[in-house]
Amino acid sequence: MKVMISAFVAALVIAYTAPAVLNQFGWSSADQTSAESVRLD
């Protein structure tokens, strides 16, 4: 039971800190969405 709870807490911590860590390395989702979009019409 303790292992399940600690794994859940670890997953929450990773999910909470992942965006900040990725932004430090320059892998932000905002950069991907601000790229030129390709129109398919």
N, CA, C and O atoms as a CHARMM CRD file, in Angstrom:
* protein
*
  164
    1    1 MET  N      0.83100  -1.20900   0.00000 PROA 1      0.00000
    2    1 MET  CA     0.00000   0.00000   0.00000 PROA 1      0.00000
    3    1 MET  C      0.86500   1.25800   0.00000 PROA 1      0.00000
    4    1 MET  O      0.57900   2.22400  -0.70700 PROA 1      0.00000
    5    2 LYS  N      1.93000   1.22700   0.80800 PROA 2      0.00000
    6    2 LYS  CA     2.81200   2.39400   0.83300 PROA 2      0.00000
    7    2 LYS  C      3.45300   2.62200  -0.53000 PROA 2      0.00000
    8    2 LYS  O      3.65200   3.76200  -0.95000 PROA 2      0.00000
    9    3 VAL  N      3.77400   1.53200  -1.21300 PROA 3      0.00000
   10    3 VAL  CA     4.41200   1.67200  -2.52600 PROA 3      0.00000
   11    3 VAL  C      3.46000   2.32200  -3.51600 PROA 3      0.00000
   12    3 VAL  O      3.87200   3.16200  -4.31500 PROA 3      0.00000
   13    4 MET  N      2.19200   1.94000  -3.47000 PROA 4      0.00000
   14    4 MET  CA     1.21800   2.53100  -4.38800 PROA 4      0.00000
   15    4 MET  C      1.05700   4.02600  -4.12400 PROA 4      0.00000
   16    4 MET  O      1.00500   4.82500  -5.05900 PROA 4      0.00000
   17    5 ILE  N      0.97900   4.39400  -2.86500 PROA 5      0.00000
   18    5 ILE  CA     0.80600   5.80800  -2.52500 PROA 5      0.00000
   19    5 ILE  C      2.04200   6.61200  -2.92000 PROA 5      0.00000
   20    5 ILE  O      1.92400   7.70400  -3.47500 PROA 5      0.00000
   21    6 SER  N      3.22500   6.07500  -2.63500 PROA 6      0.00000
   22    6 SER  CA     4.44200   6.80300  -2.98300 PROA 6      0.00000
   23    6 SER  C      4.58900   6.92100  -4.50100 PROA 6      0.00000
   24    6 SER  O      5.07100   7.94100  -4.99300 PROA 6      0.00000
   25    7 ALA  N      4.18000   5.89100  -5.24800 PROA 7      0.00000
   26    7 ALA  CA     4.24900   5.96900  -6.70500 PROA 7      0.00000
   27    7 ALA  C      3.27400   7.03000  -7.22600 PROA 7      0.00000
   28    7 ALA  O      3.59300   7.75700  -8.16700 PROA 7      0.00000
   29    8 PHE  N      2.10600   7.11700  -6.62400 PROA 8      0.00000
   30    8 PHE  CA     1.13600   8.12400  -7.04100 PROA 8      0.00000
   31    8 PHE  C      1.65100   9.53100  -6.74800 PROA 8      0.00000
   32    8 PHE  O      1.49500  10.43600  -7.56800 PROA 8      0.00000
   33    9 VAL  N      2.26000   9.71000  -5.59100 PROA 9      0.00000
   34    9 VAL  CA     2.82300  11.01900  -5.24300 PROA 9      0.00000
   35    9 VAL  C      3.95500  11.36500  -6.19900 PROA 9      0.00000
   36    9 VAL  O      4.07200  12.51100  -6.63300 PROA 9      0.00000
   37   10 ALA  N      4.79100  10.38100  -6.53000 PROA 10     0.00000
   38   10 ALA  CA     5.89000  10.63400  -7.45800 PROA 10     0.00000
   39   10 ALA  C      5.35200  11.04000  -8.82600 PROA 10     0.00000
   40   10 ALA  O      5.90900  11.93000  -9.46900 PROA 10     0.00000
   41   11 ALA  N      4.27000  10.39400  -9.28000 PROA 11     0.00000
   42   11 ALA  CA     3.68500  10.74800 -10.56900 PROA 11     0.00000
   43   11 ALA  C      3.14400  12.17400 -10.54300 PROA 11     0.00000
   44   11 ALA  O      3.28200  12.90600 -11.52300 PROA 11     0.00000
   45   12 LEU  N      2.53400  12.56800  -9.44100 PROA 12     0.00000
   46   12 LEU  CA     2.03300  13.94200  -9.33800 PROA 12     0.00000
   47   12 LEU  C      3.17900  14.94500  -9.37500 PROA 12     0.00000
   48   12 LEU  O      3.08200  15.97900 -10.03600 PROA 12     0.00000
   49   13 VAL  N      4.25900  14.64300  -8.67000 PROA 13     0.00000
   50   13 VAL  CA     5.41200  15.56000  -8.65200 PROA 13     0.00000
   51   13 VAL  C      6.00600  15.68400 -10.04800 PROA 13     0.00000
   52   13 VAL  O      6.34500  16.78400 -10.48400 PROA 13     0.00000
   53   14 ILE  N      6.13100  14.56600 -10.74700 PROA 14     0.00000
   54   14 ILE  CA     6.68600  14.61200 -12.10300 PROA 14     0.00000
   55   14 ILE  C      5.76600  15.40800 -13.02500 PROA 14     0.00000
   56   14 ILE  O      6.23900  16.22000 -13.81900 PROA 14     0.00000
   57   15 ALA  N      4.46600  15.18300 -12.92800 PROA 15     0.00000
   58   15 ALA  CA     3.52200  15.89600 -13.78700 PROA 15     0.00000
   59   15 ALA  C      3.52000  17.39100 -13.48500 PROA 15     0.00000
   60   15 ALA  O      3.30500  18.20800 -14.38000 PROA 15     0.00000
   61   16 TYR  N      3.76000  17.74600 -12.22500 PROA 16     0.00000
   62   16 TYR  CA     3.74700  19.16500 -11.84900 PROA 16     0.00000
   63   16 TYR  C      5.03300  19.86700 -12.27200 PROA 16     0.00000
   64   16 TYR  O      4.99600  21.02500 -12.68900 PROA 16     0.00000
   65   17 THR  N      6.17100  19.17900 -12.17000 PROA 17     0.00000
   66   17 THR  CA     7.45200  19.83300 -12.45300 PROA 17     0.00000
   67   17 THR  C      7.90300  19.67100 -13.89300 PROA 17     0.00000
   68   17 THR  O      8.81800  20.37200 -14.32300 PROA 17     0.00000
   69   18 ALA  N      7.29000  18.76600 -14.66000 PROA 18     0.00000
   70   18 ALA  CA     7.74700  18.51500 -16.02900 PROA 18     0.00000
   71   18 ALA  C      7.70700  19.76500 -16.91600 PROA 18     0.00000
   72   18 ALA  O      8.68700  20.01400 -17.61800 PROA 18     0.00000
   73   19 PRO  N      6.64200  20.56000 -16.92800 PROA 19     0.00000
   74   19 PRO  CA     6.63600  21.73800 -17.81700 PROA 19     0.00000
   75   19 PRO  C      7.77000  22.71700 -17.52700 PROA 19     0.00000
   76   19 PRO  O      8.37300  23.24800 -18.45900 PROA 19     0.00000
   77   20 ALA  N      8.06600  22.96400 -16.27100 PROA 20     0.00000
   78   20 ALA  CA     9.14500  23.89500 -15.93000 PROA 20     0.00000
   79   20 ALA  C     10.49200  23.34000 -16.35800 PROA 20     0.00000
   80   20 ALA  O     11.33200  24.07400 -16.87700 PROA 20     0.00000
   81   21 VAL  N     10.70300  22.04600 -16.14200 PROA 21     0.00000
   82   21 VAL  CA    11.97800  21.43500 -16.53000 PROA 21     0.00000
   83   21 VAL  C     12.13200  21.45300 -18.04400 PROA 21     0.00000
   84   21 VAL  O     13.21100  21.74500 -18.55900 PROA 21     0.00000
   85   22 LEU  N     11.06000  21.14400 -18.75400 PROA 22     0.00000
   86   22 LEU  CA    11.14600  21.13700 -20.21300 PROA 22     0.00000
   87   22 LEU  C     11.36800  22.54100 -20.75100 PROA 22     0.00000
   88   22 LEU  O     12.07100  22.70900 -21.74800 PROA 22     0.00000
   89   23 ASN  N     10.79400  23.54000 -20.12500 PROA 23     0.00000
   90   23 ASN  CA    11.01100  24.92200 -20.57800 PROA 23     0.00000
   91   23 ASN  C     12.46100  25.32900 -20.38000 PROA 23     0.00000
   92   23 ASN  O     13.00900  26.07200 -21.19400 PROA 23     0.00000
   93   24 GLN  N     13.09500  24.85200 -19.30700 PROA 24     0.00000
   94   24 GLN  CA    14.50500  25.17400 -19.09600 PROA 24     0.00000
   95   24 GLN  C     15.36000  24.60800 -20.22000 PROA 24     0.00000
   96   24 GLN  O     16.33500  25.23200 -20.63900 PROA 24     0.00000
   97   25 PHE  N     14.99900  23.43200 -20.70600 PROA 25     0.00000
   98   25 PHE  CA    15.76800  22.81800 -21.77700 PROA 25     0.00000
   99   25 PHE  C     15.32300  23.28500 -23.16300 PROA 25     0.00000
  100   25 PHE  O     15.90900  22.88400 -24.16800 PROA 25     0.00000
  101   26 GLY  N     14.28700  24.13400 -23.22400 PROA 26     0.00000
  102   26 GLY  CA    13.84300  24.67600 -24.49900 PROA 26     0.00000
  103   26 GLY  C     12.85200  23.79600 -25.21800 PROA 26     0.00000
  104   26 GLY  O     12.61900  23.99000 -26.41100 PROA 26     0.00000
  105   27 TRP  N     12.25600  22.82600 -24.53100 PROA 27     0.00000
  106   27 TRP  CA    11.28300  21.93900 -25.16800 PROA 27     0.00000
  107   27 TRP  C      9.88000  22.32500 -24.72800 PROA 27     0.00000
  108   27 TRP  O      9.18900  21.52400 -24.09800 PROA 27     0.00000
  109   28 SER  N      9.45900  23.51500 -25.04200 PROA 28     0.00000
  110   28 SER  CA     8.14200  23.94700 -24.58900 PROA 28     0.00000
  111   28 SER  C      7.10500  23.70500 -25.67900 PROA 28     0.00000
  112   28 SER  O      7.40800  23.80400 -26.86800 PROA 28     0.00000
  113   29 SER  N      5.89900  23.39100 -25.27100 PROA 29     0.00000
  114   29 SER  CA     4.83800  23.15600 -26.24500 PROA 29     0.00000
  115   29 SER  C      4.43400  24.45800 -26.93000 PROA 29     0.00000
  116   29 SER  O      3.88800  24.43200 -28.03300 PROA 29     0.00000
  117   30 ALA  N      4.69400  25.58300 -26.29400 PROA 30     0.00000
  118   30 ALA  CA     4.34400  26.86100 -26.90400 PROA 30     0.00000
  119   30 ALA  C      5.18100  27.09800 -28.15300 PROA 30     0.00000
  120   30 ALA  O      4.68800  27.67300 -29.12300 PROA 30     0.00000
  121   31 ASP  N      6.43200  26.66600 -28.14400 PROA 31     0.00000
  122   31 ASP  CA     7.26500  26.82800 -29.32800 PROA 31     0.00000
  123   31 ASP  C      6.72300  26.00100 -30.47900 PROA 31     0.00000
  124   31 ASP  O      6.78000  26.43100 -31.63100 PROA 31     0.00000
  125   32 GLN  N      6.20400  24.83300 -30.18600 PROA 32     0.00000
  126   32 GLN  CA     5.68800  23.98000 -31.25100 PROA 32     0.00000
  127   32 GLN  C      4.40400  24.56700 -31.82300 PROA 32     0.00000
  128   32 GLN  O      4.20200  24.52900 -33.03600 PROA 32     0.00000
  129   33 THR  N      3.54200  25.10100 -30.98600 PROA 33     0.00000
  130   33 THR  CA     2.26500  25.61500 -31.48500 PROA 33     0.00000
  131   33 THR  C      2.43500  26.97200 -32.15800 PROA 33     0.00000
  132   33 THR  O      1.58700  27.36200 -32.96100 PROA 33     0.00000
  133   34 SER  N      3.51800  27.70800 -31.85100 PROA 34     0.00000
  134   34 SER  CA     3.70600  29.01200 -32.46400 PROA 34     0.00000
  135   34 SER  C      4.42700  28.90900 -33.80200 PROA 34     0.00000
  136   34 SER  O      4.62000  29.92100 -34.47600 PROA 34     0.00000
  137   35 ALA  N      4.82800  27.70700 -34.19500 PROA 35     0.00000
  138   35 ALA  CA     5.47700  27.53200 -35.49100 PROA 35     0.00000
  139   35 ALA  C      4.45600  27.77600 -36.60500 PROA 35     0.00000
  140   35 ALA  O      3.24600  27.76000 -36.37900 PROA 35     0.00000
  141   36 GLU  N      4.97700  28.00100 -37.80300 PROA 36     0.00000
  142   36 GLU  CA     4.08000  28.25700 -38.91600 PROA 36     0.00000
  143   36 GLU  C      3.20700  27.03900 -39.16700 PROA 36     0.00000
  144   36 GLU  O      3.69500  25.91200 -39.26300 PROA 36     0.00000
  145   37 SER  N      1.93400  27.28100 -39.26800 PROA 37     0.00000
  146   37 SER  CA     1.01600  26.16500 -39.49600 PROA 37     0.00000
  147   37 SER  C      0.87900  25.91800 -41.00000 PROA 37     0.00000
  148   37 SER  O      0.93300  26.83900 -41.81500 PROA 37     0.00000
  149   38 VAL  N      0.70700  24.67800 -41.32200 PROA 38     0.00000
  150   38 VAL  CA     0.55300  24.30800 -42.73100 PROA 38     0.00000
  151   38 VAL  C     -0.93900  24.19300 -43.03800 PROA 38     0.00000
  152   38 VAL  O     -1.66300  23.43900 -42.38800 PROA 38     0.00000
  153   39 ARG  N     -1.37700  24.93800 -44.01900 PROA 39     0.00000
  154   39 ARG  CA    -2.79300  24.90700 -44.38400 PROA 39     0.00000
  155   39 ARG  C     -3.00500  23.84500 -45.44700 PROA 39     0.00000
  156   39 ARG  O     -2.25400  23.76100 -46.41800 PROA 39     0.00000
  157   40 LEU  N     -4.02400  23.04600 -45.25500 PROA 40     0.00000
  158   40 LEU  CA    -4.28400  21.93600 -46.14900 PROA 40     0.00000
  159   40 LEU  C     -5.53000  22.15900 -46.99500 PROA 40     0.00000
  160   40 LEU  O     -6.26500  21.22000 -47.30100 PROA 40     0.00000
  161   41 ASP  N     -5.75700  23.42000 -47.37100 PROA 41     0.00000
  162   41 ASP  CA    -6.96200  23.64600 -48.17200 PROA 41     0.00000
  163   41 ASP  C     -6.63200  23.96300 -49.62700 PROA 41     0.00000
  164   41 ASP  O     -7.53700  24.17900 -50.43300 PROA 41     0.00000
